[in-house]
Amino acid sequence: MSDADLEKDVKFFGNDTTYRGVWSFMNAHTNQHLGQLIAYSRVNGIVPPWSQTDGASD
């Protein structure tokens, strides 16, 4: 998608925005869900793989 396409107007949930605005919203929304999943996993004793340590840096 070109920069010009990203600046095209679109309705999103009844609001006027651009495709860039929709992309920005979806990106933030996805990050919020990831944060919720990480918190839920940790409550259930699961550590995300990228947070696990092998003890080499200790």
BARODREN-130388 format. One record per residue (C-alpha): x, z, y; residue in one letter. Coordinates in Angstrom, 3 decimals, padded with zeros to 6 digits. Each point is the difference from the previous one (the first is absolute). Layout:
PT       c1       c3       c2 rest
PT        X        Z        Y    a
...
This chain:
PT       c1       c3       c2 rest
PT  000.000  000.000  000.000    m
PT  001.476 -001.011  003.326    s
PT  000.189  002.156  003.121    d
PT -002.675 -002.195  001.556    a
PT -002.305  000.627 -002.972    d
PT  000.549  003.754  000.292    l
PT -001.289 -000.096  003.579    e
PT -003.294 -001.693 -000.926    k
PT -003.110  002.026  000.744    d
PT -002.078  001.422 -002.831    v
PT -002.801  002.542 -000.481    k
PT  001.054  002.966 -002.150    f
PT -002.583  002.674 -000.822    f
PT -002.013 -001.262  002.968    g
PT  002.920  000.262  002.441    n
PT  001.875 -002.772  001.770    d
PT  003.667 -000.109 -000.978    t
PT  002.678 -002.435 -001.145    t
PT  001.290 -000.772 -003.471    y
PT  003.107  001.965  000.999    r
PT -002.240  002.986  000.780    g
PT -001.680 -000.285 -003.414    v
PT  003.398 -000.175 -001.713    w
PT  001.205  003.048  001.925    s
PT -003.136  001.966 -000.940    f
PT  000.283 -000.949 -003.680    m
PT  003.686  000.920 -000.076    n
PT -000.684  003.446  001.482    a
PT -002.988  000.502 -002.318    h
PT  002.116 -000.817 -003.060    t
PT  002.666  002.476  001.123    n
PT -002.652  002.706  000.376    q
PT -001.162 -000.584 -003.568    h
PT  003.589  000.169 -001.246    l
PT  000.418  003.365  001.706    g
PT -003.191  001.275 -001.626    q
PT  001.177 -001.196 -003.420    l
PT  003.380  001.691  000.424    i
PT -001.636  003.301  000.974    a
PT -002.476 -000.202 -002.897    y
PT  002.809 -000.829 -002.443    s
PT  002.139  002.920  001.146    r
PT -002.944  002.419 -000.310    v
PT -000.255 -001.162 -003.622    n
PT  003.720  000.474 -000.668    g
PT  000.999 -003.645  000.263    i
PT  003.003 -000.848  002.170    v
PT  000.115 -003.562  001.354    p
PT  002.894 -001.921 -001.612    p
PT  001.730 -000.633  003.344    w
PT  000.075  003.776  000.632    s
PT  001.533  000.951 -003.333    q
PT  003.656  000.947 -000.014    t
PT  002.436 -000.390 -002.853    d
PT  002.063  002.979  001.164    g
PT  002.991 -002.182  000.953    a
PT -000.274  000.880  003.695    s
PT -000.285  003.765 -000.628    d
